[in-house]
Amino acid sequence: MAGLAPRRKLVGLTQAQLAEALGVERATVTMWELGNNWPSARVLPLIADLLVCSIDELYYEPAAETSSAAAAAPSPCAGKA
């Protein structure tokens, strides 16, 4: 879950705080963040709510500001036929 740790840090939660809010051990959150284990389908919506993101966003690292700006910029070929 490449997006879990960055989003957890973004909202200012420690692994222990997230674990407590979810009713799991801190080591469980560590395993999720390292990709050694996956949260159950029951827990995914709770994680997304706590981290203010979609479930899909938990699987991917947040895009860097520069990448977002570059992706949003119109292509120099746009509109040419």
N, C-alpha and C positions, 0 to 999 in steps of 0.2 A: 504494500500500500504506500506507494511513493508520495502521495499527497497528505498522508496522515500527520507525520511529524511537522512539516512546514505549516500546515493549517492549525495544528495544536499550538505551536509556538506563536503564530499570528494572533490568536485570540488570548494568548497569555496564560495558557494552562500548562502545568507540569504533567509528566506521565502519571504521577501519583494522584493528582487532582482529577484527571480524566478517568483513571481507573476507579476512583472512589465514586464518581458520578455515574459510572456504568455498572458498578457492583462487581468489578473484576479485580484481579491482582495487578500491581504495577508491572510485574514481569510479563503479563499477558499483553499489555499495551506495547511493551518493548518488542515482543515477538511479532506483533502486527506491524510495527514500524520497520522492523528488519526484514519482513517478508517471510519469516519462519513459520508463520501461522496466519490464519485469516479469521476475522470476526464472523460470528454467525449472522445469518440473514435477519435474525431478530434484533441484533445489536446495531446493525448498519444505520438504520434510520435515526437511532438515538445519537450515534456518533456525529452524523451529518447535522442534526439539530444543534448539538453542543458546539460544533465547529463552524456553524453558519455556512454550510455549503451543501452541495448535492452529493448523493452517494457516489455518482460517477467521478466527481472531483477528488474523492478520497484515493482513487487509484492512480492519479497522475500528479506529478509535481506542478505547482502553480507556474504559469509562464512568467518569464522575466518581463519587466516593464519594456525593455527594448525589443524583445521578441513580439510582444503584443502590439507595440507601435508599428513595427515593421510589417506585421501581418495585416494591420488595419490600413496601411498606406495603399493607395490605389496603384495598380500595376501600370508601368509606363506603356504597356500594350493594350490597356483597357480601352474599349470603345473603338479600336482600330479593326477594320475588316480586311 
